[in-house]
Amino acid sequence: MWALRALCLAGLGAALGGASADQCSWRGSGLSQEAGSVEQLSLHCAEGSLEWLYPTGALRLRLAPRLPPTAASAKGRSPRHITACVKPAGTFRGAQLYLEREGVLELLLPEAPRPRVRCFSWLPREKVALFLQATPHRDISRRIAAFRYELRGDWLARPALPAASLTGEGACRPCNDTEILMAICTSDFVIRGSIRSVSNDVELQESVIGVSAARIHRQKFPLFQVGGRPAGSIRTPLRCGVKPGPGTFLFTGWLHFGEAWLSCAPRYRDFQRIYEGARRTRQNPCEFPVD
């Protein structure tokens, strides 16, 4: 009986004031922190999450991905740059998230933000961290500051993040021939199909392209269900002004926070011409079935 009671008390204590963490994610409670204190954290994966219950004081999070040995030797042990994106949970409350760069704070997420992705880049030599500052509230019982993060860099096979280009001038630019040829080799998905619908989300500044797939060449994740006439959704920045139209396209892109984001989408007949020309001159970076 006493052993059971002790076990229950230990579990309650862990839930109220403890923290759990692995190399990728962290979950903890501000009830174990002193007012005005700053807890130092470090995560070492390309993606993960943070969940801070009952925020009190502050957290300082360093994102330091571990490089694979092949990338370390090939890139001189350090990538040229790192890009990170954070996406707040819909219940993000009780704190504000700042980017700390060389000692200067820049607000990334206010309290109760819109569920929009924020991205930023830095060089390996720069001192960068994420700083979560609890906002004062009389009742913190319903406050949870939670977000997911993703890191990309040139040490990975996926060097670009779709959302990292949401504010860039090149986000809506059509891909050139070289970019198209690389996209079919390295993208998370390569789908041949047609546009069946386009819907716009003004709040998130995203367009959602409904795609009917004629052939799934590659998908690293089950974005398009196999069987019957496969269909799925692909996102792109709203300002790109995507319109529904006839024709067959080759859609390529990345999985970003569980959603498909477009990188290149040439008309299929144009892709055939580009690929056949590259294959004749042995400039194609990988083999791809063309019919």
Disulfide bonds with the S-S distance in Angstrom:
Cys24-Cys45 1.99
Cys85-Cys119 1.90
Cys172-Cys240 2.03
Cys175-Cys264 2.00
Cys185-Cys286 2.00
